[in-house]
Structures are given as C-alpha cells and as structure tokens.
Amino acid sequence: MSNDQQRGDKTLYDTTERIIENNQVHLRGKMVTGFSFSHELLGEGFYTAQVTVDRLSEVTDTIPIMVSERLIDVTQDYIGKYVEIRGQFRSYNQYNEEHNRLILHVFATKMEILEEEDYPINKIYLDGYICKPTVYRKTPLGREISDVLLAVNRSYHKSDYIPCICWGRNARYASSLEVSSHLQMEGRIQRREYSKRISETETESRTAYEVSVGSMKLLEE
C-alpha cells in the first residue's frame, strides 16, 4: 500500500469545515428510512435517517445519521440503497420534564450513494478524555465490561460525550484509569436494546448507541 493510500485510510472523511481528526467515523451500509427534518441553522436544513450495518456475527446495527440538505438531495427516496458515509459521532442532551437523555448520531460530512451492495464498514476512531468514573462489572456469564464516558473536543469550544464499552483486559485496564485520562480508542458503533426499571412494577424498553472498543491507548500528558 502506498503512503498516499495509507494517508487516505487514516483521514476518514472530507469536510468543508475545519478538519477534526479526533472523531472519525466510516460507515458503509443500507438506508432503511427516508430523511426526516431535524432543524435549521443559519438557513441550512439538517435531516435525520437510519442506516443498517451488518456485523460479522450476522447481527445488524441500526445507526442514526444526520446530514445537511447541501450534502445530498434529501427529497429523493434512498430506502434500500447502499451508502458510504464519513463523519463524526456527535451527542447532544435532549431535555424533557422527567429527565435528560443523551442523544447520539453520526454527523455526515461526506455521503455517497453506491451503485450496488458492497462489504459493510463500521469503524470509529476517538481521541478524548474520561469525564466520569469508569464503571466496571461482570456479566452473569463472567464477561468483564467497563463503561467509559469519553469527552471528545469539537470546534467552537464544544464537546461530544461518547459512551464506550471496553471488554476483557481492556475493561480491567480502563477501570484503573482516573477521570481526565487522555485516551485514543478504535472500534465500532453499536446499537443495544435494554430494559430500564422506572418503578417497582414497571420497566421500559430503551435503545442505547455506544462504541464497542476494540483497541485503546493511554496518552501521557
């Protein structure tokens, strides 16, 4: 592989904004919804949709995306078509009377409609800081898991707060790290269904989006 190809693989997206290399997403999957209007900013409309990406295990992750109307024709029907997306995994807080929810989506900076089906891609690279104590636990089957909330800086003094799951030895290692530790992580975005108890007699089905961490590195400040 040439140096130019390696450089192209590392830079996973193109953008007219200032390039942020600490939050990179590369997806290739199938559109399963049309575009729905989300909001307008400075005269530019933004729309949401969902893309499915198959795992090697044959499990499918449905991932929310957000795109600008200036990036692609959002009036067209792309349901069932395969797309390739490069962008960033972003978060914002949704407030209501009962509680706040962290909403996550892939903000597309480049999107291409593919002519035919191609092999699935679900890659993410993050460079950020642990912003709350890591939670370490074992599943009933003895699998080790650590939940890490990573703060990733963005332009204009903003940050995205990305839930990450570490497994096995990475889980043990992450549990030893302090808040403000500087980490680089690589993995994939996954969707997980779970039940949350809302009273002594009621539970509620919810969906979480998070990063399943494949590798991680602690950076010394």
PAMARDO-393559 format. One record per residue (C-alpha): chain; residue number from 0; x, y, z negated; residue in one letter. Coordinates in nm, 2 decimals, m for minus. Each point is the difference from the previous one (the first is absolute). Example, Ala and Ser with C-alpha at 12.3 -4.5 7.8 and 13.67 -1.06 7.14 Angstrom:
REM PAMARDO-393559
[site A 0 [1.23 m0.45 m0.78] a]
[site A 1 [0.14 0.34 0.07] s]
REM end
This chain:
REM PAMARDO-393559
[site A 0 [0.00 0.00 0.00] m]
[site A 1 [0.14 0.34 0.09] s]
[site A 2 [0.05 0.29 m0.24] n]
[site A 3 [m0.28 0.19 0.17] d]
[site A 4 [m0.24 m0.29 m0.05] q]
[site A 5 [0.10 m0.04 m0.37] q]
[site A 6 [m0.05 0.38 m0.04] r]
[site A 7 [m0.34 m0.03 0.16] g]
[site A 8 [m0.11 m0.29 m0.23] d]
[site A 9 [0.10 0.20 m0.30] k]
[site A 10 [m0.20 0.31 0.10] t]
[site A 11 [m0.34 m0.16 0.01] l]
[site A 12 [m0.20 0.30 0.12] y]
[site A 13 [0.00 0.32 0.20] d]
[site A 14 [m0.17 0.31 m0.13] t]
[site A 15 [m0.03 0.37 0.09] t]
[site A 16 [0.03 0.08 m0.37] e]
[site A 17 [0.33 m0.01 m0.19] r]
[site A 18 [0.11 m0.37 0.00] i]
[site A 19 [m0.02 m0.16 m0.35] i]
[site A 20 [0.21 m0.31 m0.01] e]
[site A 21 [m0.09 m0.11 m0.35] n]
[site A 22 [m0.35 m0.12 0.09] n]
[site A 23 [m0.02 m0.20 0.33] q]
[site A 24 [m0.27 m0.24 0.12] v]
[site A 25 [m0.02 m0.21 0.31] h]
[site A 26 [m0.32 m0.19 0.08] l]
[site A 27 [m0.12 m0.21 0.29] r]
[site A 28 [m0.35 m0.14 m0.02] g]
[site A 29 [m0.36 0.01 0.11] k]
[site A 30 [m0.25 0.28 m0.03] m]
[site A 31 [m0.31 m0.12 m0.18] v]
[site A 32 [m0.19 0.33 m0.05] t]
[site A 33 [m0.06 0.31 0.19] g]
[site A 34 [0.12 0.34 m0.11] f]
[site A 35 [m0.19 0.19 m0.27] s]
[site A 36 [0.05 0.37 m0.07] f]
[site A 37 [0.19 0.07 m0.32] s]
[site A 38 [0.09 0.37 m0.02] h]
[site A 39 [0.13 0.30 0.19] e]
[site A 40 [0.31 0.19 m0.08] l]
[site A 41 [0.10 0.33 0.18] l]
[site A 42 [m0.23 m0.09 0.29] g]
[site A 43 [0.13 m0.36 0.03] e]
[site A 44 [m0.24 m0.29 m0.05] g]
[site A 45 [0.11 m0.32 m0.18] f]
[site A 46 [m0.17 m0.33 0.03] y]
[site A 47 [0.02 m0.34 m0.18] t]
[site A 48 [m0.03 m0.36 0.13] a]
[site A 49 [0.12 m0.35 m0.09] q]
[site A 50 [0.25 m0.23 0.15] v]
[site A 51 [0.05 m0.37 m0.07] t]
[site A 52 [0.35 m0.15 m0.01] v]
[site A 53 [0.04 m0.38 m0.04] d]
[site A 54 [0.26 m0.14 m0.24] r]
[site A 55 [0.20 m0.32 0.07] l]
[site A 56 [m0.22 m0.17 m0.25] s]
[site A 57 [m0.30 0.07 0.22] e]
[site A 58 [m0.14 0.24 m0.26] v]
[site A 59 [m0.11 0.33 0.16] t]
[site A 60 [0.06 0.34 m0.15] d]
[site A 61 [m0.25 0.28 0.09] t]
[site A 62 [0.19 0.33 m0.03] i]
[site A 63 [m0.16 0.35 0.01] p]
[site A 64 [0.16 0.25 0.23] i]
[site A 65 [m0.04 0.37 0.06] m]
[site A 66 [0.07 0.17 0.33] v]
[site A 67 [m0.02 0.35 0.14] s]
[site A 68 [m0.23 0.07 0.29] e]
[site A 69 [0.30 0.14 0.17] r]
[site A 70 [0.18 m0.33 m0.01] l]
[site A 71 [m0.26 m0.22 0.18] i]
[site A 72 [m0.34 0.04 0.15] d]
[site A 73 [m0.22 m0.08 m0.30] v]
[site A 74 [m0.32 0.00 0.21] t]
[site A 75 [0.10 m0.33 0.17] q]
[site A 76 [m0.09 m0.34 m0.12] d]
[site A 77 [0.31 m0.20 m0.08] y]
[site A 78 [m0.16 m0.27 m0.21] i]
[site A 79 [0.16 m0.34 0.08] g]
[site A 80 [0.30 0.16 0.16] k]
[site A 81 [0.36 m0.04 m0.13] y]
[site A 82 [0.19 0.30 m0.11] v]
[site A 83 [0.34 0.10 m0.12] e]
[site A 84 [0.03 0.26 m0.27] i]
[site A 85 [0.29 0.18 m0.16] r]
[site A 86 [m0.04 0.23 m0.29] g]
[site A 87 [0.00 0.04 m0.38] q]
[site A 88 [m0.19 m0.17 m0.29] f]
[site A 89 [m0.18 0.29 m0.17] r]
[site A 90 [m0.21 0.04 m0.31] s]
[site A 91 [m0.25 0.25 m0.15] y]
[site A 92 [m0.22 0.01 m0.30] n]
[site A 93 [m0.38 m0.03 0.05] q]
[site A 94 [m0.19 0.16 m0.28] y]
[site A 95 [m0.35 m0.08 m0.11] n]
[site A 96 [m0.20 0.03 m0.32] e]
[site A 97 [0.11 m0.34 m0.15] e]
[site A 98 [0.36 m0.04 0.09] h]
[site A 99 [0.28 0.09 0.24] n]
[site A 100 [0.11 m0.24 0.27] r]
[site A 101 [0.33 m0.02 0.19] l]
[site A 102 [m0.08 m0.02 0.37] i]
[site A 103 [0.26 m0.13 0.24] l]
[site A 104 [0.03 m0.01 0.38] h]
[site A 105 [0.26 0.00 0.27] v]
[site A 106 [0.03 0.34 0.15] f]
[site A 107 [0.08 m0.06 0.37] a]
[site A 108 [0.26 0.22 0.16] t]
[site A 109 [0.02 m0.21 0.31] k]
[site A 110 [m0.27 m0.24 0.14] m]
[site A 111 [m0.01 m0.20 0.32] e]
[site A 112 [m0.28 m0.21 0.14] i]
[site A 113 [0.16 m0.33 0.13] l]
[site A 114 [m0.10 m0.17 0.32] e]
[site A 115 [m0.01 m0.34 m0.16] e]
[site A 116 [0.04 m0.19 m0.33] e]
[site A 117 [0.35 0.00 m0.14] d]
[site A 118 [0.16 m0.15 m0.31] y]
[site A 119 [m0.11 0.17 m0.32] p]
[site A 120 [0.22 0.25 m0.19] i]
[site A 121 [m0.05 0.13 m0.35] n]
[site A 122 [0.32 0.17 m0.13] k]
[site A 123 [0.05 0.28 m0.25] i]
[site A 124 [0.31 0.17 m0.15] y]
[site A 125 [m0.03 0.22 m0.30] l]
[site A 126 [0.26 0.21 m0.19] d]
[site A 127 [m0.14 0.14 m0.32] g]
[site A 128 [m0.01 0.01 m0.38] y]
[site A 129 [m0.17 m0.21 m0.26] i]
[site A 130 [m0.26 0.24 m0.15] c]
[site A 131 [m0.16 m0.21 m0.28] k]
[site A 132 [0.11 m0.30 m0.20] p]
[site A 133 [0.02 m0.32 0.20] t]
[site A 134 [m0.25 m0.27 m0.10] v]
[site A 135 [0.14 m0.36 m0.01] y]
[site A 136 [m0.23 m0.30 m0.02] r]
[site A 137 [m0.03 m0.37 0.09] k]
[site A 138 [m0.29 m0.15 0.19] t]
[site A 139 [m0.18 m0.31 m0.14] p]
[site A 140 [0.22 m0.21 0.24] l]
[site A 141 [0.32 0.16 m0.14] g]
[site A 142 [0.08 0.23 0.28] r]
[site A 143 [0.18 0.32 m0.11] e]
[site A 144 [m0.13 0.33 0.11] i]
[site A 145 [0.09 0.36 m0.07] s]
[site A 146 [m0.22 0.30 0.09] d]
[site A 147 [0.21 0.31 0.09] v]
[site A 148 [m0.15 0.34 0.08] l]
[site A 149 [0.25 0.18 0.23] l]
[site A 150 [m0.01 0.37 0.06] a]
[site A 151 [0.12 0.09 0.35] v]
[site A 152 [0.07 0.36 0.08] n]
[site A 153 [m0.16 0.16 0.30] r]
[site A 154 [0.03 0.34 0.18] s]
[site A 155 [m0.14 0.31 m0.16] y]
[site A 156 [0.08 m0.11 m0.36] h]
[site A 157 [m0.25 m0.29 0.01] k]
[site A 158 [0.04 m0.36 m0.11] s]
[site A 159 [m0.17 m0.33 0.08] d]
[site A 160 [m0.06 m0.25 m0.27] y]
[site A 161 [0.03 m0.35 0.13] i]
[site A 162 [m0.09 m0.31 m0.20] p]
[site A 163 [0.26 m0.27 0.06] c]
[site A 164 [0.00 m0.37 m0.10] i]
[site A 165 [0.33 m0.18 m0.06] c]
[site A 166 [0.03 m0.38 m0.03] w]
[site A 167 [0.23 m0.25 m0.18] g]
[site A 168 [0.35 0.13 m0.07] r]
[site A 169 [m0.09 0.34 0.15] n]
[site A 170 [m0.29 0.02 m0.26] a]
[site A 171 [0.24 m0.08 m0.28] r]
[site A 172 [0.25 0.26 0.12] y]
[site A 173 [m0.27 0.27 0.05] a]
[site A 174 [m0.13 m0.05 m0.35] s]
[site A 175 [0.35 0.09 m0.14] s]
[site A 176 [0.00 0.34 0.18] l]
[site A 177 [m0.09 0.33 m0.16] e]
[site A 178 [m0.24 0.27 0.12] v]
[site A 179 [0.18 0.23 0.24] s]
[site A 180 [0.22 m0.28 0.14] s]
[site A 181 [0.07 0.06 0.37] h]
[site A 182 [m0.09 m0.30 0.22] l]
[site A 183 [0.00 m0.09 0.37] q]
[site A 184 [m0.26 m0.27 0.09] m]
[site A 185 [m0.09 m0.20 0.31] e]
[site A 186 [m0.31 m0.21 0.04] g]
[site A 187 [m0.34 m0.01 0.15] r]
[site A 188 [m0.34 0.17 m0.07] i]
[site A 189 [m0.26 m0.24 m0.14] q]
[site A 190 [m0.37 0.02 m0.09] r]
[site A 191 [m0.11 m0.18 m0.31] r]
[site A 192 [m0.35 m0.06 m0.13] e]
[site A 193 [m0.05 m0.01 m0.38] y]
[site A 194 [m0.27 0.02 m0.27] s]
[site A 195 [0.00 0.28 m0.25] k]
[site A 196 [m0.20 m0.03 m0.32] r]
[site A 197 [m0.22 0.31 m0.04] i]
[site A 198 [m0.19 m0.11 m0.31] s]
[site A 199 [m0.02 m0.31 m0.22] e]
[site A 200 [m0.25 m0.16 0.24] t]
[site A 201 [0.09 0.15 0.34] e]
[site A 202 [0.29 m0.02 0.24] t]
[site A 203 [0.05 0.20 0.32] e]
[site A 204 [0.17 m0.12 0.32] s]
[site A 205 [0.28 0.23 0.11] r]
[site A 206 [0.26 0.02 0.27] t]
[site A 207 [0.36 0.10 m0.06] a]
[site A 208 [0.27 0.10 0.25] y]
[site A 209 [0.36 m0.05 m0.11] e]
[site A 210 [0.35 m0.08 0.12] v]
[site A 211 [0.12 m0.36 m0.04] s]
[site A 212 [0.37 0.05 m0.05] v]
[site A 213 [0.24 m0.23 0.18] g]
[site A 214 [0.32 0.17 m0.10] s]
[site A 215 [0.11 0.29 m0.22] m]
[site A 216 [0.31 0.20 m0.09] k]
[site A 217 [0.07 0.22 m0.30] l]
[site A 218 [0.18 0.33 0.10] l]
[site A 219 [0.23 0.15 m0.26] e]
[site A 220 [m0.05 0.37 m0.04] e]
REM end
